Amino acid sequence: MHPYPSAANRPAAPRSPSGAVALALAAMLLAVPASATPTRHAALGAVDGLEDDASFFRWPGAARDHAGRVWVDSGIVEPGEGWTANGALPRTGPALALAWDGGRGWTAGFAAHVRAADADHVGLHRDGPGASFTWLLARTIGDVDVGATWRSASGGWTSDVDARDEFEHRRDDIGLGARLDLSGRAFLDLAGDVRRQVNRMQGPGDPPAWDAGESVSARSWSARARLFVELRPSAVLSLVAERLREDFTGPIAGEAWERDAALAHDNRLTRLEATLCHLPDPDRLLAATLSWARAATAHDAVAGAAAATGDEDVRALGLGLSAEQRLNWWLSLRASISMTDLTRRRTSGDGLGGLPERPVTAAAGLGLHLGAWGADLAVGNTGLPAPWRWLAGAPDRTPWLRATFHHDF
């Protein structure tokens, strides 16, 4: 069994003097699944430190190592609620993505997400409406793989009072990434995005009762890095660091919004993660992950608003375990469990409040490997995958289902 079947379809020539370190370590971390997808990622706890075929839009420098695959993903589906997240606005949905090797060091990719939040690497909120489309182009230059992405999203919310959009938005994210070998036992991924976002709010009625005009922000950005180090032939340590800022003006959700209900958001996230992977053989993977995150959300009402706003400070310290076992040529089993010490504090007009929580999350899944075709299935006990689930407070206590179908070419 080849540890990473799609590698057999690409030239084996090393990309650098270290002998394609990134590809070798990636093959180690992908040894068990041979079908890494968004569903497999969710079943293993959504850990950034596990190399995954589905992650190259988040880490564009990894695109060449994962070219030659197309997948269709269901998104997170809640029984009885579908994609609507407890009857509210849809926060997740289906997606399609593919990447192909164009030869001579070029790689291209494309992804379409029905819910833009599923492909958002800059925002802290998953309630933004609309779909997103992502284009990727990567190139090997000397010893470094570099990639660029353009992600475009647009949409709007419709009032319950009439059929006129009260809030519409457009945003464009430009991303850059690089993967480089540091030595014969380590490689580094770097990535970042900048965003231009345009929001417009207007009241109900035709003509609208009021129109706030366009609010333009170009101050949202993200930066992240991850380091993979081979400690010994059966162990890999990965370290991840992430920092982002989200800046925009948007409404407060409700049946009918008032102009004075608009808020200016200036939100920050800092996140650190360390994962130790043990791979005793190509058919087993065990991983332990320690993570820490802090999200500070600042909300300021637009001029003239009478309502008090408030700022949130969310801190999370988590410990997770992930495991995967390939039983035979066609079936793999996966599971993960994590516990997080979560503290939310909200500063408002009536003071500071918040209680610590210690939610336990779990997920399980299986992978079906049928030659060039495959499928991944997973179930879990929270509504949203890490790390985003902690940023708006405690996770939903609603179970979810997810499936991804893929084909290697």
C-alpha positions as CSV (number, residue, x, y, z in Angstrom):
1,M,0.0,0.0,0.0
2,H,1.5,3.3,-1.0
3,P,1.3,5.7,2.0
4,Y,0.1,8.5,-0.2
5,P,-1.3,7.2,-3.5
6,S,-1.7,10.5,-5.2
7,A,2.1,11.0,-4.9
8,A,2.6,8.2,-7.3
9,N,1.0,10.3,-10.0
10,R,3.6,13.1,-9.6
11,P,7.3,13.3,-10.5
12,A,9.4,12.0,-7.7
13,A,12.3,14.5,-8.3
14,P,13.1,16.4,-5.1
15,R,12.1,20.1,-5.0
16,S,15.1,21.0,-2.9
17,P,18.5,19.8,-1.8
18,S,16.9,18.3,1.3
19,G,15.1,15.8,-0.9
20,A,11.5,17.0,-0.8
21,V,11.3,17.1,3.0
22,A,7.8,18.6,2.9
23,L,6.5,15.8,0.7
24,A,8.1,13.1,2.8
25,L,6.7,14.4,6.1
26,A,3.3,15.1,4.5
27,A,3.3,11.5,3.3
28,M,3.9,10.4,6.9
29,L,1.1,12.4,8.3
30,L,-1.2,11.2,5.5
31,A,-0.1,7.6,5.7
32,V,-3.3,6.2,7.2
33,P,-6.1,8.0,5.5
34,A,-5.0,8.2,1.9
35,S,-8.2,10.2,1.5
36,A,-7.8,13.4,3.6
37,T,-10.8,15.6,3.2
38,P,-12.8,18.2,5.2
39,T,-14.8,15.4,6.9
40,R,-11.6,13.6,7.9
41,H,-10.3,16.9,9.2
42,A,-13.5,17.3,11.4
43,A,-13.4,13.7,12.6
44,L,-9.9,14.2,13.9
45,G,-10.7,17.4,15.8
46,A,-10.1,20.0,13.1
47,V,-6.4,20.2,14.1
48,D,-4.2,22.5,12.0
49,G,-1.1,20.4,12.9
50,L,-2.3,17.4,10.9
51,E,-1.3,17.7,7.2
52,D,-4.4,17.3,5.1
53,D,-5.4,17.3,1.4
54,A,-8.2,19.7,2.1
55,S,-6.1,22.4,3.7
56,F,-4.2,23.9,0.8
57,F,-6.6,26.8,0.4
58,R,-5.7,27.7,4.0
59,W,-2.0,27.0,3.3
60,P,-1.5,27.8,-0.4
61,G,2.2,26.8,-0.3
62,A,1.0,23.2,0.2
63,A,-1.0,23.0,-3.0
64,R,1.6,21.2,-5.1
65,D,1.9,18.4,-2.6
66,H,-1.9,17.8,-2.8
67,A,-2.7,18.3,-6.4
68,G,-4.7,15.7,-8.4
69,R,-7.9,15.5,-6.4
70,V,-11.5,16.7,-6.6
71,W,-14.0,16.5,-3.7
72,V,-17.6,17.4,-2.9
73,D,-18.4,18.1,0.7
74,S,-21.8,18.2,2.5
75,G,-20.8,20.7,5.1
76,I,-22.1,20.3,8.7
77,V,-25.6,19.0,8.8
78,E,-27.6,19.1,12.0
79,P,-30.3,16.4,12.3
80,G,-33.7,18.1,12.1
81,E,-32.2,21.5,11.3
82,G,-30.1,20.8,8.2
83,W,-27.7,23.6,7.5
84,T,-29.6,26.3,9.4
85,A,-27.9,26.1,12.8
86,N,-30.8,25.9,15.2
87,G,-33.2,27.7,12.9
88,A,-31.0,30.7,12.5
89,L,-29.2,31.9,9.4
90,P,-27.3,29.1,7.6
91,R,-23.7,29.0,8.9
92,T,-22.4,26.0,6.9
93,G,-23.2,24.4,3.6
94,P,-22.0,22.2,0.7
95,A,-18.7,22.8,-1.1
96,L,-16.7,21.6,-4.1
97,A,-13.0,21.9,-4.6
98,L,-10.3,20.6,-6.9
99,A,-6.6,21.1,-7.6
100,W,-4.5,19.9,-10.5
101,D,-0.9,19.8,-11.4
102,G,-0.3,21.8,-14.5
103,G,3.2,20.6,-15.1
104,R,6.5,22.6,-15.1
105,G,6.1,23.5,-11.4
106,W,2.6,25.0,-11.8
107,T,-0.5,24.0,-9.7
108,A,-4.0,25.5,-10.0
109,G,-7.1,25.1,-7.8
110,F,-10.7,26.2,-7.4
111,A,-13.3,25.9,-4.7
112,A,-17.0,26.9,-4.4
113,H,-18.6,27.2,-1.0
114,V,-22.4,27.7,-0.6
115,R,-21.7,29.4,2.8
116,A,-18.8,31.8,2.6
117,A,-18.0,31.2,6.3
118,D,-16.8,27.7,5.6
119,A,-13.8,29.2,3.6
120,D,-13.2,32.2,5.8
121,H,-9.7,32.6,7.2
122,V,-10.0,36.2,8.3
123,G,-13.4,36.6,10.2
124,L,-14.4,35.6,13.7
125,H,-18.1,35.4,12.8
126,R,-19.8,32.6,10.9
127,D,-23.1,34.4,10.4
128,G,-22.1,36.3,7.2
129,P,-24.5,35.3,4.4
130,G,-23.7,34.4,0.8
131,A,-21.5,32.1,-1.2
132,S,-17.7,32.3,-1.9
133,F,-15.5,31.3,-4.8
134,T,-11.8,30.7,-4.4
135,W,-9.1,30.6,-7.1
136,L,-5.6,29.3,-6.4
137,L,-2.4,29.4,-8.4
138,A,0.9,28.0,-7.1
139,R,4.4,27.7,-8.4
140,T,7.7,26.0,-7.4
141,I,10.5,28.5,-7.4
142,G,13.8,27.0,-6.5
143,D,13.5,25.4,-3.1
144,V,10.2,27.1,-2.2
145,D,6.6,26.4,-3.1
146,V,4.6,29.6,-3.3
147,G,0.9,30.1,-3.8
148,A,-1.7,32.9,-4.1
149,T,-5.4,32.8,-3.6
150,W,-8.3,35.1,-4.5
151,R,-11.5,34.5,-2.5
152,S,-14.7,36.5,-3.5
153,A,-17.9,36.4,-1.5
154,S,-21.2,38.3,-1.7
155,G,-24.7,38.0,-0.3
156,G,-27.4,39.6,1.8
157,W,-30.0,39.1,4.4
158,T,-33.7,39.6,3.6
159,S,-36.0,41.3,6.0
160,D,-38.9,39.4,7.6
161,V,-41.0,42.5,6.9
162,D,-40.7,42.6,3.2
163,A,-38.5,41.1,0.4
164,R,-36.0,44.0,0.3
165,D,-32.4,43.2,1.4
166,E,-31.6,45.2,4.5
167,F,-28.0,44.1,4.6
168,E,-25.8,43.2,1.7
169,H,-22.1,42.7,1.6
170,R,-19.2,42.0,-0.7
171,R,-15.7,41.0,0.2
172,D,-12.5,40.0,-1.5
173,D,-9.6,38.3,0.2
174,I,-6.1,38.1,-1.4
175,G,-4.0,35.3,0.2
176,L,-0.3,34.4,-0.1
177,G,1.5,31.3,1.1
178,A,4.8,29.5,1.0
179,R,6.2,26.1,1.9
180,L,9.9,25.7,2.4
181,D,12.3,23.0,3.6
182,L,14.3,24.1,6.7
183,S,16.4,20.9,6.9
184,G,16.2,17.2,6.1
185,R,13.8,16.8,9.1
186,A,11.7,20.0,9.1
187,F,9.6,22.2,6.9
188,L,7.7,25.5,7.4
189,D,4.3,26.8,6.0
190,L,3.6,30.5,6.0
191,A,0.3,32.1,4.9
192,G,-1.7,35.3,5.2
193,D,-4.7,37.1,3.8
194,V,-5.9,40.7,3.5
195,R,-9.5,41.7,3.0
196,R,-11.5,44.5,1.4
197,Q,-15.1,44.4,2.6
198,V,-18.1,46.5,1.5
199,N,-21.3,46.5,3.6
200,R,-24.6,48.3,3.0
201,M,-27.5,48.6,5.3
202,Q,-31.0,50.0,4.5
203,G,-34.4,49.9,6.2
204,P,-37.5,48.1,5.0
205,G,-39.9,49.5,2.5
206,D,-39.8,50.5,-1.2
207,P,-38.2,53.0,-1.3
208,P,-36.3,52.1,1.8
209,A,-37.1,53.9,5.0
210,W,-33.4,54.8,5.4
211,D,-30.2,53.9,3.7
212,A,-26.9,54.0,5.5
213,G,-24.9,53.9,2.3
214,E,-21.7,51.8,1.8
215,S,-19.3,51.1,4.6
216,V,-15.9,50.1,3.2
217,S,-13.1,48.4,5.2
218,A,-9.7,47.3,4.1
219,R,-8.2,46.7,7.5
220,S,-9.0,43.0,8.0
221,W,-6.0,40.6,7.8
222,S,-4.7,37.3,9.0
223,A,-1.2,35.8,9.3
224,R,-0.3,32.2,10.3
225,A,2.6,29.8,10.4
226,R,3.1,26.1,11.1
227,L,6.3,24.1,11.6
228,F,6.6,20.4,11.1
229,V,9.6,18.7,12.7
230,E,10.4,14.9,12.5
231,L,11.5,13.9,16.0
232,R,12.2,10.3,14.9
233,P,10.9,8.1,12.1
234,S,7.6,7.5,13.9
235,A,7.0,10.9,15.5
236,V,6.3,14.4,14.1
237,L,5.8,17.6,16.1
238,S,3.9,20.5,14.6
239,L,3.6,24.0,16.0
240,V,1.0,26.5,14.8
241,A,0.7,30.2,15.4
242,E,-2.1,32.5,14.1
243,R,-3.0,36.2,14.4
244,L,-5.9,38.0,12.7
245,R,-7.9,41.2,12.8
246,E,-11.5,41.6,11.6
247,D,-12.7,45.1,11.0
248,F,-16.2,45.9,9.5
249,T,-19.5,47.7,10.2
250,G,-22.6,45.5,10.2
251,P,-26.1,45.3,11.7
252,I,-27.6,43.6,14.7
253,A,-29.8,40.8,13.5
254,G,-33.6,41.1,14.0
255,E,-36.9,41.1,12.2
256,A,-36.4,44.7,11.1
257,W,-33.2,46.6,11.7
258,E,-32.9,50.2,12.7
259,R,-30.0,52.3,11.4
260,D,-28.9,53.0,15.0
261,A,-28.5,49.3,15.5
262,A,-25.4,49.1,13.3
263,L,-22.2,48.2,15.0
264,A,-18.5,48.9,14.1
265,H,-16.5,45.7,14.8
266,D,-12.8,45.6,15.6
267,N,-12.0,42.0,16.6
268,R,-8.7,40.3,17.2
269,L,-7.6,36.7,17.5
270,T,-4.4,35.1,18.8
271,R,-4.0,31.3,18.6
272,L,-1.3,28.8,19.4
273,E,-1.3,25.1,18.9
274,A,1.1,22.2,19.4
275,T,0.4,18.7,18.1
276,L,2.5,15.6,18.6
277,C,1.8,12.8,16.1
278,H,2.8,9.2,16.7
279,L,2.8,7.0,13.6
280,P,4.0,3.5,14.6
281,D,3.2,2.2,11.1
282,P,1.6,3.4,7.9
283,D,-1.8,2.2,9.1
284,R,-2.1,4.0,12.5
285,L,-2.0,7.6,13.7
286,L,-2.2,8.9,17.3
287,A,-2.1,12.6,18.0
288,A,-2.2,14.8,21.1
289,T,-2.9,18.5,20.7
290,L,-2.6,21.4,23.2
291,S,-4.1,24.7,22.1
292,W,-4.6,28.2,23.4
293,A,-6.7,31.0,21.9
294,R,-7.8,34.5,22.8
295,A,-10.4,36.4,20.9
296,A,-11.1,40.1,21.8
297,T,-14.2,41.5,20.1
298,A,-14.8,45.3,20.3
299,H,-18.2,46.6,19.3
300,D,-18.9,50.3,18.9
301,A,-22.3,51.7,17.9
302,V,-22.5,54.1,15.0
303,A,-23.1,57.7,15.8
304,G,-26.5,58.4,17.2
305,A,-27.2,54.9,18.7
306,A,-28.8,54.9,22.1
307,A,-28.3,51.2,23.0
308,A,-25.3,50.1,25.1
309,T,-22.9,47.8,23.2
310,G,-20.2,45.7,24.8
311,D,-16.9,44.0,24.3
312,E,-16.1,40.4,24.6
313,D,-13.0,38.6,25.8
314,V,-13.0,34.9,25.0
315,R,-10.1,32.6,26.2
316,A,-9.8,28.9,25.5
317,L,-7.2,26.4,26.7
318,G,-7.8,23.0,25.1
319,L,-6.4,19.5,25.2
320,G,-7.4,17.0,22.5
321,L,-6.6,13.4,21.4
322,S,-7.1,12.0,17.9
323,A,-6.7,8.5,16.5
324,E,-7.0,6.8,13.2
325,Q,-6.7,3.1,12.3
326,R,-6.8,1.6,8.8
327,L,-8.4,-1.8,9.2
328,N,-7.9,-3.0,5.7
329,W,-7.5,-1.8,2.1
330,W,-10.9,-0.2,2.0
331,L,-11.8,1.0,5.5
332,S,-10.4,3.4,8.1
333,L,-11.8,4.4,11.5
334,R,-11.2,7.8,13.2
335,A,-12.1,9.4,16.5
336,S,-11.2,12.5,18.5
337,I,-12.1,13.9,21.9
338,S,-11.1,17.2,23.5
339,M,-11.8,19.3,26.6
340,T,-11.5,23.0,26.7
341,D,-11.4,25.4,29.6
342,L,-13.4,28.3,28.2
343,T,-13.9,31.7,29.7
344,R,-16.1,34.4,28.3
345,R,-16.2,37.9,29.6
346,R,-18.5,40.6,28.3
347,T,-18.1,44.3,29.3
348,S,-21.3,46.2,28.9
349,G,-23.2,49.1,30.5
350,D,-24.0,47.0,33.6
351,G,-20.5,45.7,34.3
352,L,-18.4,42.7,33.6
353,G,-19.8,39.2,33.5
354,G,-19.1,35.7,32.4
355,L,-18.7,32.2,33.8
356,P,-16.0,29.6,32.9
357,E,-17.1,26.5,31.0
358,R,-15.4,23.2,30.3
359,P,-17.2,21.7,27.3
360,V,-16.1,18.2,26.1
361,T,-16.4,17.6,22.4
362,A,-16.1,14.4,20.5
363,A,-16.3,13.1,16.9
364,A,-16.0,9.8,15.1
365,G,-15.8,8.8,11.5
366,L,-14.8,6.3,8.9
367,G,-13.1,6.4,5.5
368,L,-13.9,4.3,2.5
369,H,-11.0,3.7,0.1
370,L,-12.1,2.4,-3.3
371,G,-9.1,2.9,-5.6
372,A,-9.2,6.4,-7.0
373,W,-12.6,6.9,-5.4
374,G,-13.4,7.4,-1.8
375,A,-15.8,8.7,0.8
376,D,-15.5,10.0,4.4
377,L,-18.3,10.1,6.9
378,A,-18.3,11.7,10.4
379,V,-20.5,12.5,13.3
380,G,-19.9,14.9,16.3
381,N,-21.5,16.5,19.3
382,T,-21.0,20.2,18.6
383,G,-22.3,22.4,15.8
384,L,-19.1,23.9,14.5
385,P,-15.5,22.6,14.2
386,A,-12.5,24.1,15.9
387,P,-11.1,26.7,16.2
388,W,-14.0,28.9,15.3
389,R,-16.5,27.3,17.7
390,W,-14.9,29.1,20.7
391,L,-14.9,32.6,19.4
392,A,-18.6,33.4,19.9
393,G,-19.0,31.6,23.1
394,A,-19.8,28.0,24.1
395,P,-20.4,25.5,21.2
396,D,-23.9,24.4,20.2
397,R,-24.8,21.2,22.0
398,T,-26.4,19.8,18.8
399,P,-25.0,16.7,17.1
400,W,-23.9,17.0,13.5
401,L,-23.2,14.8,10.4
402,R,-20.8,15.4,7.6
403,A,-19.8,13.5,4.4
404,T,-17.2,14.1,1.7
405,F,-16.8,12.2,-1.6
406,H,-13.6,12.5,-3.6
407,H,-11.7,11.3,-6.7
408,D,-8.0,11.2,-7.4
409,F,-6.8,11.8,-10.9
